[in-house]
């Protein structure tokens, strides 16, 4: 039987927000929100965390994820890529448990992405007979209102005349939100090729797309979770 696995990459080092992957967000460590979403979806044969930190490993295993090893030194540096980390984990799974058919990459910095989001993205993957599904969300501000600035900071022609419209009259643009990547085994080791024929977008709302990079993002995510909790009372 071919396996469908979830991989959660969680390096110990974080310069902007130290130890962010295990910082307490609401009532649980940041990474646990993603582990629980993956487990609650009931879609995966294995939910695996790839980390170089024993502290992250301990928290992850307590939450129900598998942490079969700590990353080797070459995958624990600032130069190690997600492609390298996924390739390393898939090779381990296939050496120990059998062939992998599908990989779902879930970044731990997207704590408001939930089990329903994962299930909806997987449903899209299957309905489209896709080779990849990648989560996106609409830009907060129109890209038509963005441009580079010259050295003198002139605003001449900053916005094209054709784009000088009300926000609601402009064509929407979307961005990667980093929450969900589902892809066939063929992309393992070749993640740069994932944006190709057979790859489709799964559109998420702005709130579930929060990606924690710094303290501001962390405080914002905490506020949203608190709002959800009060709404459920």
N, C-alpha and C positions, 0 to 999 in steps of 0.2 A: 504494500500500500504506500502510495506517495504521500508525503507529509505537507501540511499547511502549517507554517510556523510564524510566530510573531517575534520580532527582535526589537528590544528596547536598548539603544546605545546610551550609556551614561558614564562619561569620563569623570574622574574625581576632581580634576583641576578646573576651576572657573575663575578667571581674573576679575570679571565685572561683579560677580555675585558669588563669593567663596562658598563652597559646599552646597550650591543651590539645589542639586538633585535630591538632597535629603533634608533640606530646610523644611521646618513645619509650615505647611500651607493649610489654613483652617485647622483641622484636627489630625492631619496625617502628613508624613513626609511627601515632598513634591512627587517623587517617582512613583509613590504608591497609587496616586490617582490614575496613572497610566496603566500600571499593572492590573489594578482592579477593573478598569474598563476593558482591557484585553480578556481577562478571565471571565468577566460577566457576559461578554459577547458570545462565549461558548463556540467560537469558530475555529480554535486552534488546537492542533495536537500538542504543541509545546509553546509556552510563553517564556522567552529567554531574555535575560539581561546580560549585556556585554559591558563589563566595567574593569577598571584597573584599581578600584578602591575596595578594600575589605569592608569598610563601613557601609558603602552602597550595596555590596553583595549581601551583607547580613540583613539590612533593611528589606532588600528585594526578596530574599528567601523567606523571611518572616511573613511577607505579604502574599506568598504563594508562587512566585516566579522561580524558574530554574536559573542558577548561576553555576555552570559547569566548571568554570575556571576564572582566574583573573587574567586580563589581557597580558600578552607578552609585552616587553618594553617597547618594541617598535610600533605597537598599536596604542601606546599610552602617551605619546608625544603630541605637541601642538600640530605637527605635520601629518599625523595619521588621518586618513579620510574615512568617511562613512562607507564608501565603497570597499575599502580594505577591511573594515570591521565586519561588515556583512559577509564578505567573502570568507573571512576567517571562521565566523560562526557557522555558516552553512557547511563548510568543509568538515567541521567537527561533527555536526549533526549527521551528515551523511556517512561519516566513518563509524559512528556509534549507533545510529538508529535507523538508517535507511534513506532512500532518495527523497529529496525535497522537491515538491511540485510548485509551491507558491510561498512567497515571503511577504509579510506585512511589516513594514518598518514604522514604529511608533515612537516619536521623540518624547522624552519625559517632560520636556518644557511646554507641552500643550495639555495642561491638566483639565481644561474644561471640555476637551474632546472626550466624548463618552461612548459607552457601549453601543448605543443606538447609531451614533455616527459611524462607528466601525462596521456595524451590520449593514447599514444603508450603502456604504461604500463597497462592501463585498457583494451586496445584491446587484449593484450597478456593474461591477466587474463580471459577474456571471451573466447578467442579461445582455451585456454588450459583447460577451465572449472576448473580453479585452485581454491584452497582454500586460496592461498596467492601468491603474486608477490612482490619481493623485489629487489630494484635497487642495482646494483653493477657496479664497473668499474675495468679495468685491473690495476694491480699493476704498479706503476711507475718504479720500479726496480725489476728484477727477484728475487723471493723468494729463488731460488737456490743459490743466492749470499749472503744470510743472515744466520747468525748462532749466537749462544751464544759465549762469550769469557771466557776462564778460568781465574783464579786469576792472572796468570802471563802474560795474554794477548797474549799467543802464538797463531800463525796462523796455527799451525799444523792441518791438516785435516779440516780446516775451510770450504773449498769447496770440495765436493766429486769429485773424478776424473771423474765420469760419467757426472757431471754437469759443468765441466770446458770447456765451449763452448761459442761461440758467443751468444749474447743476442737473436738474431733472430732465433737461433737454439734450444732455450729452450722452453719447454711447458709453455704457459701463465697461470698465476694465477690471481684470482680476489679477490676483497675485497668489503665489504659493504661500500657504500658511504653515507648512511644516508639520501638520498634525498626522496625516495618514499617507503612506505610500504602499500600495499593493502591487506586486509585480511577479511575473513568471520567473522560473528558475533561470531562464536564458539570460536575464539581466544581471545575475550575480557575477560580480567582477567587472561589469560593464554598465554601471548605473548612469554614466554620462549619456548613454544611448536611450534612456527611458522615455524621453520626450519624442516619440516617433509614431509612426502609423500603428494603430491599435491601442494607443494610450488615450485615456479619457479623463475628464475632470469630474471630481465630486465637489459640488459647491456647498460650503458650510457658511453658517451665519457668522457675523462679526464676533459675537460674544463667545462662541465656542472655539473661535480661532485665536484666542489670546496666546501669544508665544512669549515665554518668560526668558528675557535676556539680561535684565538688570533689575535693580531694586524697585524702580518705578513699576515695571511690569508685574513684579511680585506683589506689590501693594494693590495694584489694580485687580489682579486675579483674586486676591484675598477678599476684596470688596465685593466682587461679583459672586463669589461663593457664599459670602455672608448674606447677600441679597437673596440668593436662591434658597438658603436655609430659612430665612425669615418668611419667604413666600410659601414655604411648605408647612409652616406651623399652623 
